[in-house]
Amino acid sequence: MKRTLLLLAVTFGAIAAAPQTQQEIASAEHGRAFSPALAAALDGDPAVAARAALAIGRTLDPAGAPVLRAHVGATDPAVRAMVIYGLGLLTDRTAIPVITTLGRGDTNSAVRYAAADALGRIAAAAPAQTTQLASTLLAMARGDRDVVVRAHAAANLDPFRTTTVAQHVAFALQSAFRHESDRDVRWHEMWTLARAYAKLSSPAFFKGALADPDDTVRLLAVKAIGRQGDRNAIPVVRPLLDDPSWRVQEEATEALRVLDGKPLTEHLAALQPGLHLPPVKTLPEDAVAPLPRPPASGKPKAPSLDDVLFTPSIYPTSANLMNGPMPGPHPRVRVTTTQGTFVLRLYPEWAPFTVANFLNLANAGYFDGNRWFRVVPDFVVQTGDQTNTGDGDPGFTIGAEENPVEQRSGIISMGLDYKNDKPVRDSAGSQFYLTLSPQLHLDRSFTVFGEVQSGFDVLPRIVENDKMVRVEQISNG
């Protein structure tokens, strides 16, 4: 697809002092080049400094790395966390020693979460050259006192699957899972094992996990068994076709296809019989009046700074805030489909231009009538293309806004173009997807900009050719 790429730029020479507003920082970020103005902002108000650190990371300009390294000792923990996260975006290997130290010893959980994320990104860029990072991430996954940090560290162990330490990581994660009591940490550990180390793990380990009380753990164990490729496991998987969870049922179907030598389902046209789907409920938001739509203005336009919401501010003081919205009201969008209604809560603090773009398109009626052109079991439902083919776009693209929010179940993210089987940065337009189950491998490339607030039970009912009837903004929540 050929599209016009929108990247906002500013003339940095005209800015004599540090940017004093979030608007200037956002504009500088989308200029995709490091500047003295962004550097100066790191010494300002903590909320401004935290946002500037993220902006420097998002430029992917190596010139910003030394400046971020100079601020890893910032007194304010939120600034420290975003500085470390920015270094991860820049995949700055020089910063590995200090990131490792902070990951293992900083008193603030947001900083340790950012360190786990940064080490994972650096390792993913050159896994064979950074195998020493595996021991740090394993130590964090097994021993950090914050469950959100333990979970995120476990998820960031996937890059080592092709290295000499792969077998050690597989054994260590299985041991950690057996001794872990927290539900979220356990499914993160199982996700990494299923995604990256299935063939290096014990078949008995995954078979035992099929009886886990958590359905996310069960579906990931089923996925791992499918990836191990042993046809003798078919009798073990078959009973999961009647699991109480629809997600496990669908994954069991897919695993049996793989074990039988068939390809995975790429386009779901009809639901399999006997799915234990939860009932679609009436939502409190069904009674909320939509916000007035502005007058139609013809062809959609890319968002400008005037469209962007700059509240809430990015100021994560805990690991939990690194993996979700900041406190305060957020824009909400009600999506009425041919299968029911769900409500999205959007995160402008983490993805301001992406949220502005989504709201502009929704308020212009761009999404009304779009079909779900891509539905993949236990993966995503995708839409946002007026041509209904998966090849359409609004005529422009917006810049990527990488952030530390994980792609757990019910996350909304922007779709991207692909080249040579790799996602193309800054290629998002109007297409978006919602995750049916955790897809943490997408965290490093795709822009998360919100989450399903209510009505998630509609998503498993959607098949290709279902449509979004109306997408409309409602009052903040």
Sequence and secondary structure as in RCSB ss.txt:
>XXXX:A:sequence
MKRTLLLLAVTFGAIAAAPQTQQEIASAEHGRAFSPALAAALDGDPAVAARAALAIGRTLDPAGAPVLRAHVGAT
DPAVRAMVIYGLGLLTDRTAIPVITTLGRGDTNSAVRYAAADALGRIAAAAPAQTTQLASTLLAMARGDRDVVVR
AHAAANLDPFRTTTVAQHVAFALQSAFRHESDRDVRWHEMWTLARAYAKLSSPAFFKGALADPDDTVRLLAVKAI
GRQGDRNAIPVVRPLLDDPSWRVQEEATEALRVLDGKPLTEHLAALQPGLHLPPVKTLPEDAVAPLPRPPASGKP
KAPSLDDVLFTPSIYPTSANLMNGPMPGPHPRVRVTTTQGTFVLRLYPEWAPFTVANFLNLANAGYFDGNRWFRV
VPDFVVQTGDQTNTGDGDPGFTIGAEENPVEQRSGIISMGLDYKNDKPVRDSAGSQFYLTLSPQLHLDRSFTVFG
EVQSGFDVLPRIVENDKMVRVEQISNG
>XXXX:A:secstr
   EE      GGG  S   SHHHHHHHHHTTS  HHHHHHTTS HHHHHHHHHHHHHHT GGGHHHHHTTTT S
SHHHHHHHHHHHHHTT GGGHHHHHHHHHH S HHHHHHHHHHHHHHHHHSGGG TTHHHHHHHHHHH SSHHHH
HHHHHTTGGGGGSTTHHHHHHHHHHHHHH   HHHHHHHHHHHHHH GGGS HHHHHHHTT S HHHHHHHHHHH
HHHT GGGHHHHGGGGG SSHHHHHHHHHHHHHHTT    SS  S  TT         GGGGS         SS 
    GGG    S     SHHHHTS  SS   EEEEEETTEEEEEEE TTT HHHHHHHHHHHHTTTTTT B  EE
 TTSEEEE  TTSSS    SEEB     S    TTEEEE   EETTEE TT BSS EEEESS  GGGTTTS EEE
EEEE GGGGGG  TT BEEEEEEE   
